[in-house]
Amino acid sequence: MPLPPHAIDWMNRAEIDYIGPFVKAWAAFNAWYRHASGKAQERAMLEYVKNAPNAARRNVLPLLDNDNGTADALKLKQAIYDLHQSLDAIHFEVTRKSVVERISLRSVCINPRPLQDKTMERFGQEFKAAKMPGGAIEVIVTSLQTRKDKIRITQDQYDPNAMYAHPEFLANLSYSQRNTLRQFYNDCNPRPMHDLVQGSGPILTIGTAQFHCHPDDLFSGLVETIYAMRNALLHGEVDADPQVLTCYEPAYRIVMQLLACIR
């Protein structure tokens, strides 16, 4: 006999929503790193968590070691595996400064860096990228012999696709100069992405999966990924899609493990 409507309603209400617990767990973690870092800006606080000597980093990194078979290590690795599987099953996207990014351990910026002025000389050309007022970027290629600009392109923000399709890039540079500018411009990327699953690092056994990355990078990637999930909630980018909400359950477990490491 099928369930009556009121029974189905109660069954649906019985499903656990991890959004509230996740937010509370992150609030506790946020309070810790705000106090421990002594920094004023959120980005500086996150860099402290990822890179400076601190309780979270000191106690979590050993749990990621392949030889660590303790209950805490297995619990953390299972949560990481579950988060990876949940994010892999959907296309969880957010918008950063008009750029759409997918939240995924396959593509995560573990070391965001501010765009800085950069200059390089090669094959008789000067390649220069300069940060402009308001966050724009100007890219200039100048002949060292004639001191004349071959291209001068201004962009509102770092955008490789627009750069490499620009008429000046295509018309004013030789094939080798275009390749050199690509390498130079790629090095200017303020958000270089890393694939923690199929990267070039050592093999880490995480649940039943193998990640190819260093433990330090995985730790940083987790912090950045869960921080992006937290921002998606605060910025109203999370809808009621059950698959999206499912991602917050393993994220909650990971944050709780971080908190356990700093008690």
C-alpha positions as CSV (number, residue, x, y, z in Angstrom):
1,M,0.0,0.0,0.0
2,P,1.5,3.4,-1.0
3,L,2.1,6.1,1.6
4,P,-0.8,8.5,2.1
5,P,-0.1,12.2,1.2
6,H,0.5,13.3,4.8
7,A,3.0,10.5,5.4
8,I,4.9,11.5,2.2
9,D,5.0,15.1,3.5
10,W,6.4,14.1,6.8
11,M,9.0,11.9,5.1
12,N,10.1,14.8,3.0
13,R,10.4,17.0,6.1
14,A,12.5,14.4,7.8
15,E,15.4,14.9,5.4
16,I,18.3,16.6,7.2
17,D,19.3,20.0,5.9
18,Y,23.0,20.7,6.5
19,I,22.9,24.3,5.5
20,G,22.3,25.5,9.1
21,P,25.0,23.3,10.7
22,F,27.5,24.2,7.9
23,V,27.0,27.9,8.5
24,K,27.4,27.6,12.2
25,A,30.5,25.4,11.8
26,W,32.1,27.9,9.4
27,A,31.2,30.7,11.7
28,A,33.2,29.0,14.5
29,F,36.1,28.3,12.1
30,N,36.0,32.0,10.9
31,A,36.1,33.2,14.5
32,W,39.2,31.1,15.1
33,Y,41.2,32.2,12.1
34,R,40.2,35.8,12.5
35,H,41.5,35.7,16.1
36,A,44.6,33.5,15.4
37,S,45.8,35.4,12.3
38,G,45.5,38.9,13.7
39,K,44.8,40.0,10.2
40,A,42.3,42.7,9.1
41,Q,41.4,41.4,5.6
42,E,39.6,38.1,4.9
43,R,42.0,37.1,2.1
44,A,45.0,37.6,4.5
45,M,43.2,35.5,7.1
46,L,42.7,32.6,4.6
47,E,46.4,32.8,3.5
48,Y,47.3,32.5,7.1
49,V,45.2,29.3,7.5
50,K,46.7,27.8,4.3
51,N,50.4,28.8,4.6
52,A,51.4,30.0,8.1
53,P,52.2,27.7,11.0
54,N,48.9,27.1,12.8
55,A,46.9,24.4,14.6
56,A,44.7,23.6,11.7
57,R,47.5,23.2,9.2
58,R,49.8,21.4,11.7
59,N,47.1,18.8,12.7
60,V,45.3,18.3,9.3
61,L,48.3,17.7,7.1
62,P,49.3,14.4,8.9
63,L,45.8,13.1,8.4
64,L,46.2,13.4,4.7
65,D,49.3,11.1,4.7
66,N,48.8,7.8,2.9
67,D,50.2,5.9,5.9
68,N,47.9,7.4,8.4
69,G,45.1,4.9,9.1
70,T,43.8,6.4,12.3
71,A,40.0,6.9,12.7
72,D,40.4,10.7,12.4
73,A,42.4,10.4,9.1
74,L,39.9,7.9,7.6
75,K,37.0,10.1,8.6
76,L,38.5,13.2,7.0
77,K,39.5,11.4,3.8
78,Q,36.0,10.0,3.5
79,A,34.5,13.4,3.9
80,I,36.8,14.8,1.2
81,Y,36.0,11.9,-1.1
82,D,32.2,12.5,-0.5
83,L,32.6,16.3,-1.2
84,H,34.5,15.5,-4.4
85,Q,31.8,13.0,-5.6
86,S,29.0,15.5,-4.8
87,L,30.7,18.3,-6.6
88,D,31.5,16.1,-9.5
89,A,27.9,15.0,-9.9
90,I,26.7,18.5,-10.6
91,H,27.8,21.8,-12.2
92,F,27.9,24.1,-9.1
93,E,28.7,27.5,-10.5
94,V,29.3,30.9,-9.0
95,T,30.2,34.3,-10.4
96,R,33.4,36.1,-9.5
97,K,33.8,39.6,-10.9
98,S,31.6,38.7,-13.9
99,V,33.5,35.5,-14.5
100,V,31.6,32.2,-14.0
101,E,33.6,29.5,-12.1
102,R,32.7,26.0,-11.2
103,I,33.2,24.9,-7.6
104,S,35.2,21.7,-8.0
105,L,38.3,20.0,-6.6
106,R,39.2,19.5,-10.3
107,S,39.5,23.2,-10.8
108,V,40.4,25.3,-7.8
109,C,42.6,28.4,-7.3
110,I,44.8,27.4,-4.3
111,N,46.9,30.6,-4.5
112,P,45.0,33.7,-5.6
113,R,47.4,36.5,-6.2
114,P,46.8,40.2,-7.0
115,L,47.7,41.3,-10.5
116,Q,51.0,43.0,-10.4
117,D,53.0,45.0,-12.9
118,K,55.2,42.6,-14.9
119,T,57.9,43.2,-17.6
120,M,59.9,40.8,-19.7
121,E,62.3,41.2,-22.6
122,R,62.7,38.5,-25.2
123,F,63.7,38.4,-28.9
124,G,64.1,42.1,-29.1
125,Q,60.7,42.9,-27.7
126,E,59.5,44.2,-24.3
127,F,56.4,42.6,-23.0
128,K,54.6,44.6,-20.2
129,A,51.5,44.1,-18.2
130,A,50.4,47.0,-16.0
131,K,47.6,47.3,-13.5
132,M,45.5,50.4,-14.2
133,P,43.2,52.4,-11.9
134,G,39.9,50.6,-11.2
135,G,41.4,47.1,-11.7
136,A,41.9,47.3,-15.5
137,I,45.0,45.7,-17.1
138,E,47.0,47.2,-20.0
139,V,49.2,44.9,-22.0
140,I,51.9,46.4,-24.2
141,V,54.5,44.9,-26.6
142,T,57.2,47.3,-27.6
143,S,60.1,46.9,-30.1
144,L,63.4,47.5,-28.2
145,Q,65.0,48.7,-31.4
146,T,62.4,51.3,-32.5
147,R,60.8,51.9,-29.1
148,K,57.5,51.7,-30.9
149,D,54.5,49.9,-29.5
150,K,53.4,46.9,-31.6
151,I,50.2,46.5,-29.5
152,R,48.6,48.3,-26.6
153,I,45.5,46.6,-25.3
154,T,43.5,47.6,-22.3
155,Q,41.1,45.1,-20.6
156,D,38.6,45.7,-17.8
157,Q,40.0,42.5,-16.2
158,Y,42.3,39.6,-16.9
159,D,40.7,37.8,-19.9
160,P,42.8,35.4,-22.0
161,N,40.1,34.6,-24.6
162,A,39.5,38.3,-25.3
163,M,43.3,39.0,-25.4
164,Y,44.1,36.2,-27.9
165,A,41.1,37.2,-30.2
166,H,42.0,40.9,-30.2
167,P,42.6,42.3,-33.7
168,E,46.0,43.9,-32.6
169,F,47.2,40.6,-31.2
170,L,46.3,38.8,-34.4
171,A,47.5,41.4,-36.9
172,N,50.5,43.1,-35.3
173,L,52.5,40.2,-33.8
174,S,54.4,37.4,-35.5
175,Y,53.7,33.8,-34.7
176,S,56.6,33.5,-32.2
177,Q,55.7,36.9,-30.6
178,R,52.1,35.7,-30.1
179,N,53.3,32.5,-28.4
180,T,55.7,34.5,-26.2
181,L,52.9,36.9,-25.2
182,R,50.6,33.9,-24.4
183,Q,53.2,32.5,-22.0
184,F,53.8,36.0,-20.5
185,Y,50.1,36.8,-20.1
186,N,49.3,33.4,-18.7
187,D,51.9,34.0,-15.9
188,C,49.9,37.2,-15.0
189,N,46.8,35.2,-14.2
190,P,45.5,36.3,-10.8
191,R,43.6,33.0,-10.4
192,P,45.6,30.1,-11.7
193,M,43.6,26.9,-11.5
194,H,44.8,23.5,-10.2
195,D,43.3,20.1,-10.7
196,L,43.8,18.3,-7.4
197,V,42.4,15.0,-8.7
198,Q,44.4,14.6,-12.0
199,G,47.3,16.9,-11.3
200,S,51.0,16.3,-11.4
201,G,51.7,15.7,-7.7
202,P,52.2,12.5,-5.7
203,I,49.3,10.1,-5.3
204,L,47.1,10.5,-2.3
205,T,44.6,7.9,-1.5
206,I,41.4,9.7,-0.5
207,G,38.5,7.3,0.2
208,T,38.4,5.0,-2.8
209,A,39.9,7.7,-5.1
210,Q,43.4,8.7,-6.0
211,F,44.3,12.4,-5.9
212,H,47.4,13.6,-7.7
213,C,48.6,16.5,-5.5
214,H,50.7,17.4,-2.6
215,P,49.0,17.4,0.9
216,D,49.7,21.1,1.2
217,D,47.8,21.8,-2.0
218,L,44.9,19.6,-1.0
219,F,44.6,21.4,2.3
220,S,44.7,24.8,0.6
221,G,42.2,23.5,-2.1
222,L,39.8,22.4,0.6
223,V,39.9,25.7,2.4
224,E,39.3,27.6,-0.9
225,T,36.6,25.3,-2.0
226,I,34.6,25.4,1.2
227,Y,35.1,29.2,1.4
228,A,33.6,29.5,-2.1
229,M,30.7,27.4,-1.0
230,R,30.2,29.6,2.1
231,N,30.3,32.7,-0.2
232,A,27.8,31.2,-2.5
233,L,25.3,30.9,0.4
234,L,25.9,34.4,1.6
235,H,25.6,35.9,-1.9
236,G,22.4,34.1,-2.7
237,E,23.9,31.9,-5.4
238,V,22.6,28.6,-3.9
239,D,19.2,27.5,-4.9
240,A,17.1,24.7,-3.5
241,D,18.4,22.0,-5.8
242,P,18.7,18.9,-3.7
243,Q,22.0,18.0,-5.4
244,V,23.5,21.3,-4.5
245,L,22.4,21.1,-0.9
246,T,23.8,17.6,-0.7
247,C,27.3,19.1,-1.2
248,Y,27.1,20.9,2.2
249,E,26.9,17.7,4.2
250,P,30.5,16.6,3.5
251,A,31.6,20.2,3.6
252,Y,30.1,20.4,7.1
253,R,32.0,17.3,8.2
254,I,35.3,18.7,6.9
255,V,34.9,21.9,8.8
256,M,34.0,20.0,11.9
257,Q,37.2,18.0,11.5
258,L,39.1,21.3,11.1
259,L,37.6,22.6,14.3
260,A,38.5,19.3,16.1
261,C,42.1,19.9,15.1
262,I,42.3,23.4,16.7
263,R,40.6,22.7,20.0
